[in-house]
C-alpha cells in the first residue's frame, strides 16, 4: 500500500507517549508499505528529528513550517499570517475548539494538495483529531483518523481535578466545544481508530455511524528485556511528560498526597520522576525527601529496569498509557489508579495493583513492598500480557487488515 501520514509533530526525538506510538507505528508500516510522512515542523529540534526519521526509515518526509500566530504578528505580516489570524477569529465566532484554529494553517493545506496531485495514495492516515480540517473535503482517498485521545473527555477530567475556578470553567468550555466537534468529524472519516474499547464506546455514542476499529498503544515487548527482581524493594518510579497536563497533575498528587506519608513509614524508599523537570512539579517537591526529578532523558528503559515498583497515579486524561505497557515489558510491577489503566486488558490483582485514593494507593504500594512473590507474579503476568496483545507488530497487523478492507470496500460500521 501507499500511505500518506499527516502529523502535527515529528516522532523524533521521543519524549512523550504520543511520539513513541507515532514512531513505532510508522517504523513498522515503513517495513511493509511505501510511506510518505507529511508533518509540521515547529523548531530546529523537530527539523532534525524529521531528517533522522527520513534516514532511519528510508521514507519520504515532507516538512511544513508551523506558524505561531503570536510570534508571527510581531514581525512582517504575510499572506499566511493574515489568513491564520482570520481563521482563528472565525473559529472563535463558530465556537470551535481552540486547537483547531491553531493547527489549521494555509501552508499545510497547500502541501497536502500538492502531495495528492504528486502521487496516488491508498490511505491518508491522520494523527490526532485537531488535524481534521485538512481532510474534511471531497475527492480525498480513504482517510483514517488515529485519535490518540478523546479530547472532550480528557478536558472534562482535567476540569474535575482543577482547583482554580476560572481554569476549571475554561476547561469545561473547551470540553463542550470538543464534544460537539467530535460528533461532527468522526463520521466524516472512512475509519476511526480508538485506543481502547472504552474510547470506542464514547465514539459510538458521539457518532453511531462512524466506522471504528481498536488500535491500542503498544510496546516493543520482544525487544525489551526485563530487569532483575530485587528481594528488598527500594526504588519507585513515575515516568511522564511535562507537555501533557495529566502527568503534571499526577506528579503533584503523588508528591503532596502520597509520597510524604509513604516515605514517613518507609524512609529507605526513593522516588524518581523521569522527564518531569517542570516548575509545578519542582514546587510540589519542595518538602519531599529522597526524590529525584530528571529533565528529558534519551532513553527511559534503564529507569524501568532499575525500578522496583512503577507508579501511574493518573487522575485525568483518556486513551491508554504507554508508561504502563513499558513497565510491564520491563518487568516492573505497577501500582495505578483505575483511570491509569483504563482501556487496557488488565485485571487488578493479576497484572497490577490499583488504588483511587491516597490511602488505597499507599496500601497497594505497601502490599508490594511486603511481598517479593507478589511483585514477581504480577510482573510475569503483565509481561506475558504485553507479549500476547500489545506488541507493535500485532497492532500494525490489525491496522493493515482494516486498511485492506477499506481498499476493497468491505469495512462495515
C-alpha positions as CSV (number, residue, x, y, z in Angstrom):
1,X,0.0,0.0,0.0
2,X,1.0,3.6,-0.4
3,X,0.3,5.5,2.8
4,X,0.3,9.2,3.5
5,X,0.7,10.0,7.2
6,X,-0.4,13.5,8.2
7,X,1.2,14.5,11.5
8,X,1.4,17.7,13.7
9,X,4.8,16.7,15.1
10,X,8.0,14.8,14.4
11,X,8.1,11.4,16.2
12,X,11.8,12.1,17.0
13,X,13.1,12.8,19.5
14,X,10.9,10.5,21.5
15,X,10.0,12.0,24.9
16,X,6.2,11.5,25.1
17,X,3.9,8.5,24.7
18,X,2.3,10.0,21.6
19,X,5.7,10.4,19.9
20,X,6.6,6.8,20.9
21,X,3.5,5.5,19.3
22,X,3.9,7.6,16.2
23,X,7.5,6.4,15.7
24,X,6.9,2.7,16.3
25,X,3.8,2.5,14.1
26,X,5.5,4.5,11.3
27,X,8.6,2.3,11.6
28,X,6.6,-0.9,11.3
29,X,4.5,0.5,8.4
30,X,7.7,1.5,6.6
31,X,8.8,-2.1,6.6
32,X,5.7,-3.2,4.9
33,X,4.5,-0.3,2.7
34,X,5.5,2.8,0.8
35,X,5.1,5.7,3.3
36,X,5.2,9.4,2.9
37,X,5.3,11.4,6.2
38,X,3.8,14.9,5.9
39,X,4.5,16.8,9.1
40,X,4.5,20.3,10.6
41,X,8.0,21.4,11.8
42,X,7.9,23.8,14.7
43,X,11.6,24.3,15.5
44,X,15.1,23.2,14.8
45,X,14.9,20.2,17.1
46,X,11.8,18.9,15.2
47,X,13.6,19.6,11.9
48,X,16.5,17.4,13.0
49,X,14.1,14.7,14.2
50,X,12.3,14.6,10.8
51,X,15.6,14.4,9.0
52,X,16.6,11.5,11.3
53,X,13.2,9.8,10.6
54,X,13.9,10.0,6.9
55,X,17.3,8.5,7.2
56,X,16.4,5.7,9.7
57,X,13.2,4.5,8.0
58,X,14.0,5.3,4.3
59,X,10.7,7.1,3.8
60,X,9.8,10.3,2.1
61,X,9.4,13.1,4.7
62,X,7.8,16.5,3.8
63,X,8.2,19.3,6.2
64,X,5.8,22.2,6.6
65,X,6.8,25.2,8.8
66,X,4.4,25.8,11.6
67,X,3.3,29.4,12.2
68,X,2.9,30.5,15.8
69,X,0.4,33.4,15.3
70,X,1.5,35.3,18.5
71,X,5.2,35.3,17.4
72,X,4.3,35.9,13.7
73,X,2.3,39.1,14.5
74,X,5.4,40.7,16.0
75,X,7.1,40.6,12.6
76,X,6.1,41.3,9.0
77,X,2.5,40.5,8.1
78,X,2.4,37.8,5.4
79,X,-0.5,36.4,3.5
80,X,-0.4,33.2,5.5
81,X,-0.2,35.0,8.8
82,X,-3.2,37.2,7.8
83,X,-5.2,34.1,6.7
84,X,-4.3,32.3,10.0
85,X,-5.5,35.3,12.0
86,X,-8.8,35.4,10.1
87,X,-9.2,31.7,10.6
88,X,-8.7,31.9,14.4
89,X,-11.2,34.8,14.6
90,X,-13.8,32.7,12.6
91,X,-13.1,29.7,14.8
92,X,-13.8,31.8,18.0
93,X,-17.0,33.1,16.4
94,X,-18.1,29.5,15.5
95,X,-17.1,28.2,19.0
96,X,-14.7,25.7,17.6
97,X,-12.1,24.2,19.9
98,X,-9.0,26.4,20.3
99,X,-6.7,23.7,19.0
100,X,-8.5,23.6,15.6
101,X,-7.8,27.2,14.7
102,X,-4.2,26.9,15.9
103,X,-3.4,23.9,13.7
104,X,-5.5,24.9,10.6
105,X,-2.8,26.5,8.5
106,X,-2.7,27.5,4.8
107,X,0.8,26.1,4.2
108,X,-0.3,22.6,5.2
109,X,-3.4,22.8,3.0
110,X,-1.2,23.6,0.1
111,X,1.3,20.9,1.0
112,X,-1.5,18.3,1.2
113,X,-3.0,19.3,-2.1
114,X,0.5,19.1,-3.7
115,X,1.0,15.6,-2.3
116,X,-2.3,14.3,-3.5
117,X,-1.5,15.5,-7.0
118,X,2.0,14.1,-6.9
119,X,1.1,10.5,-6.1
120,X,-1.8,8.2,-5.7
121,X,-2.3,7.2,-2.1
122,X,-4.4,4.3,-0.8
123,X,-4.9,5.7,2.7
124,X,-4.4,9.1,4.3
125,X,-3.7,8.4,7.9
126,X,-4.4,11.5,10.1
127,X,-2.7,11.7,13.5
128,X,-4.8,13.5,16.2
129,X,-8.2,15.0,15.7
130,X,-7.1,18.6,15.6
131,X,-5.8,17.9,12.0
132,X,-9.3,17.0,10.9
133,X,-9.8,20.3,8.8
134,X,-7.3,19.1,6.3
135,X,-9.4,16.1,5.2
136,X,-12.9,17.5,5.5
137,X,-13.3,18.0,1.8
138,X,-14.3,15.9,-1.2
139,X,-12.1,14.0,-3.5
140,X,-9.6,12.5,-1.0
141,X,-8.5,8.9,-0.8
142,X,-9.9,6.9,2.1
143,X,-9.0,8.6,5.4
144,X,-8.2,7.0,8.8
145,X,-8.2,9.1,12.0
146,X,-5.8,7.9,14.7
147,X,-7.5,9.5,17.8
148,X,-4.7,9.1,20.4
149,X,-7.1,10.7,22.9
150,X,-10.8,11.7,23.3
151,X,-10.1,15.4,23.9
152,X,-13.5,16.2,25.3
153,X,-13.2,13.5,27.9
154,X,-9.6,14.4,28.8
155,X,-10.5,18.1,29.2
156,X,-13.6,17.3,31.4
157,X,-11.4,15.1,33.6
158,X,-8.8,17.8,33.9
159,X,-11.6,20.2,34.9
160,X,-12.8,17.8,37.6
161,X,-9.4,18.0,39.4
162,X,-8.7,21.6,38.7
163,X,-8.9,23.8,41.9
164,X,-8.8,27.2,40.2
165,X,-12.4,28.2,39.4
166,X,-11.5,30.2,36.3
167,X,-9.3,27.5,34.9
168,X,-12.0,24.9,35.6
169,X,-14.6,26.9,33.8
170,X,-12.3,27.4,30.7
171,X,-11.5,23.6,30.6
172,X,-15.2,22.8,30.8
173,X,-16.0,25.2,27.9
174,X,-13.3,23.6,25.7
175,X,-14.6,20.1,26.6
176,X,-18.0,21.1,25.4
177,X,-16.6,22.5,22.2
178,X,-14.6,19.4,21.6
179,X,-17.5,17.1,22.2
180,X,-19.6,19.0,19.5
181,X,-16.6,18.9,17.1
182,X,-16.0,15.2,17.7
183,X,-19.7,14.4,16.9
184,X,-19.1,16.3,13.6
185,X,-15.8,14.8,12.5
186,X,-15.9,11.2,13.4
187,X,-18.5,10.2,10.7
188,X,-16.5,12.1,8.1
189,X,-13.5,9.8,8.2
190,X,-13.6,6.4,6.4
191,X,-12.2,4.9,9.6
192,X,-11.6,6.0,13.2
193,X,-9.0,4.2,15.3
194,X,-9.7,4.2,19.0
195,X,-7.1,3.4,21.6
196,X,-9.3,1.2,23.7
197,X,-12.8,-0.3,23.9
198,X,-13.7,2.5,26.4
199,X,-12.7,5.1,23.9
200,X,-14.6,3.3,21.1
201,X,-17.8,3.3,23.2
202,X,-17.5,7.1,23.6
203,X,-17.0,7.5,19.9
204,X,-20.0,5.2,19.1
205,X,-22.1,7.4,21.5
206,X,-20.9,10.6,19.8
207,X,-21.2,9.3,16.2
208,X,-23.1,6.0,15.8
209,X,-22.5,5.9,12.1
210,X,-18.7,6.1,12.4
211,X,-16.6,3.1,11.4
212,X,-14.4,2.2,14.4
213,X,-11.5,-0.2,15.0
214,X,-9.4,-0.7,18.0
215,X,-5.7,0.3,17.6
216,X,-4.3,0.3,21.1
217,X,-0.9,1.7,22.2
218,X,1.8,-0.9,22.4
219,X,5.4,-1.7,23.3
220,X,8.4,-3.5,21.8
221,X,7.7,-6.4,24.1
222,X,10.2,-8.7,22.4
223,X,12.9,-6.2,22.2
224,X,12.7,-5.1,25.9
225,X,14.3,-7.4,28.4
226,X,13.0,-7.3,32.0
227,X,15.2,-6.0,34.8
228,X,16.1,-8.1,37.9
229,X,13.6,-8.6,40.7
230,X,15.3,-7.5,43.9
231,X,14.1,-9.0,47.2
232,X,14.3,-5.7,49.0
233,X,12.2,-3.1,47.1
234,X,13.6,0.4,47.4
235,X,13.1,2.4,44.2
236,X,9.8,3.8,43.0
237,X,9.4,5.4,39.6
238,X,6.9,7.6,37.7
239,X,7.6,8.5,34.1
240,X,5.7,11.3,32.4
241,X,5.9,14.3,30.1
242,X,5.6,17.9,31.3
243,X,3.8,18.8,28.0
244,X,0.9,16.6,29.0
245,X,-1.2,18.2,31.7
246,X,-2.5,14.9,33.3
247,X,1.1,13.9,34.0
248,X,1.7,17.2,35.9
249,X,-1.4,16.7,37.9
250,X,-0.4,13.1,38.7
251,X,3.1,14.1,39.7
252,X,1.8,16.8,42.1
253,X,-0.8,14.4,43.6
254,X,1.9,11.8,44.1
255,X,4.3,14.3,45.7
256,X,1.8,16.0,48.0
257,X,-0.8,13.4,48.9
258,X,1.0,10.1,48.7
259,X,4.8,10.3,49.0
260,X,5.1,12.2,52.3
261,X,3.0,9.6,54.1
262,X,4.6,6.7,52.4
263,X,8.1,7.9,53.0
264,X,7.4,8.6,56.7
265,X,6.5,4.9,57.1
266,X,9.3,3.6,54.8
267,X,12.2,6.1,55.0
268,X,14.5,3.8,53.0
269,X,12.4,4.3,49.8
270,X,13.4,6.6,46.9
271,X,11.2,8.1,44.3
272,X,12.3,9.1,40.8
273,X,10.2,11.2,38.4
274,X,11.5,11.0,34.9
275,X,11.1,13.7,32.2
276,X,9.2,15.8,34.7
277,X,11.5,18.7,35.5
278,X,8.8,21.4,35.5
279,X,8.2,24.4,37.8
280,X,4.9,22.9,39.0
281,X,6.5,19.6,39.9
282,X,9.5,21.2,41.5
283,X,7.2,23.4,43.6
284,X,5.2,20.3,44.8
285,X,8.5,18.5,45.6
286,X,10.0,21.3,47.8
287,X,9.4,19.5,51.1
288,X,9.7,16.0,49.7
289,X,12.6,13.8,50.8
290,X,14.6,11.3,48.7
291,X,13.0,12.5,45.5
292,X,14.9,12.7,42.2
293,X,13.4,14.7,39.3
294,X,15.0,14.4,35.8
295,X,14.8,16.5,32.8
296,X,14.2,14.8,29.4
297,X,16.2,11.6,29.1
298,X,17.2,10.0,25.8
299,X,16.0,6.5,27.0
300,X,13.6,5.6,29.8
301,X,14.2,1.8,29.7
302,X,17.2,1.9,32.2
303,X,14.9,3.7,34.7
304,X,12.3,0.9,34.4
305,X,14.9,-1.7,34.8
306,X,16.2,-0.1,38.0
307,X,12.7,0.4,39.4
308,X,11.3,-2.0,42.0
309,X,7.8,-0.5,41.6
310,X,6.4,1.7,38.7
311,X,3.6,4.1,39.5
312,X,0.8,5.5,37.4
313,X,-1.1,7.9,39.7
314,X,-3.2,9.3,36.8
315,X,-6.4,11.3,37.6
316,X,-7.2,12.9,34.2
317,X,-6.8,12.2,30.5
318,X,-8.1,9.4,28.3
319,X,-6.7,6.9,25.8
320,X,-4.2,4.3,27.1
321,X,-0.9,4.8,28.9
322,X,2.3,3.7,27.3
323,X,4.1,4.1,30.6
324,X,2.2,1.1,32.0
325,X,2.9,-1.1,29.0
326,X,6.6,-0.1,29.1
327,X,6.7,-1.0,32.8
328,X,5.0,-4.4,32.0
329,X,7.6,-5.2,29.3
330,X,10.5,-4.2,31.5
331,X,9.3,-6.4,34.4
332,X,8.5,-3.6,36.8
333,X,5.3,-4.3,38.9
334,X,2.8,-1.5,38.7
335,X,0.5,0.4,41.0
336,X,-2.0,2.5,39.2
337,X,-5.2,4.4,39.6
338,X,-8.2,2.8,37.7
339,X,-8.1,5.7,35.3
340,X,-4.4,5.0,34.7
341,X,-5.0,1.5,33.3
342,X,-8.3,2.4,31.7
343,X,-8.7,0.7,28.3
344,X,-6.0,-1.9,28.9
345,X,-7.0,-5.6,29.2
346,X,-5.7,-5.9,32.7
347,X,-7.1,-7.4,35.9
348,X,-6.2,-5.8,39.2
349,X,-4.5,-8.4,41.4
350,X,-3.4,-10.3,38.3
351,X,-1.4,-7.8,36.3
352,X,-1.1,-4.8,38.6
353,X,-2.4,-3.3,41.9
354,X,-4.8,-0.4,41.9
355,X,-5.9,2.4,44.2
356,X,-8.0,5.5,43.5
357,X,-7.4,7.4,46.8
358,X,-4.2,8.2,48.6
359,X,-5.0,5.6,51.3
360,X,-5.7,2.9,48.7
361,X,-2.7,3.8,46.6
362,X,-0.3,3.7,49.6
363,X,-1.8,0.4,50.7
364,X,-1.2,-1.1,47.3
365,X,2.4,0.0,47.3
366,X,2.9,-1.4,50.8
367,X,1.5,-4.8,49.6
368,X,4.2,-4.9,47.0
369,X,6.9,-3.8,49.4
370,X,6.0,-6.6,51.8
371,X,5.9,-9.4,49.2
372,X,8.6,-10.2,46.6
373,X,6.4,-13.2,45.5
374,X,3.5,-10.8,44.6
375,X,5.9,-8.5,42.8
376,X,7.2,-11.4,40.8
377,X,3.8,-12.9,40.0
378,X,2.4,-9.5,38.8
379,X,5.5,-8.8,36.7
380,X,5.4,-12.2,35.0
381,X,1.7,-12.0,34.2
382,X,2.0,-8.4,32.9
383,X,4.9,-9.3,30.6
384,X,3.0,-12.3,29.2
385,X,0.1,-9.9,28.5
386,X,2.0,-7.4,26.5
387,X,3.8,-10.0,24.5
388,X,0.5,-11.6,23.6
389,X,-1.7,-8.5,22.9
390,X,0.4,-5.2,22.8
391,X,3.4,-5.8,20.6
392,X,3.7,-3.1,17.9
393,X,3.8,-5.6,15.1
394,X,0.4,-7.1,16.1
395,X,-1.1,-3.6,16.3
396,X,0.1,-2.8,12.8
397,X,-1.2,-6.2,11.6
398,X,-4.7,-5.1,12.7
399,X,-4.3,-1.7,11.0
400,X,-3.2,-3.4,7.8
401,X,-6.2,-5.6,7.9
402,X,-8.6,-2.7,8.3
403,X,-6.8,-0.7,5.5
404,X,-7.1,-3.7,3.1
405,X,-10.8,-3.9,3.8
406,X,-11.1,-0.2,3.1
407,X,-9.4,-0.6,-0.2
408,X,-11.8,-3.4,-1.1
409,X,-14.8,-1.6,0.3
410,X,-15.6,-4.4,2.8
411,X,-15.5,-2.4,6.0
412,X,-18.9,-2.1,7.7
413,X,-19.7,0.3,10.5
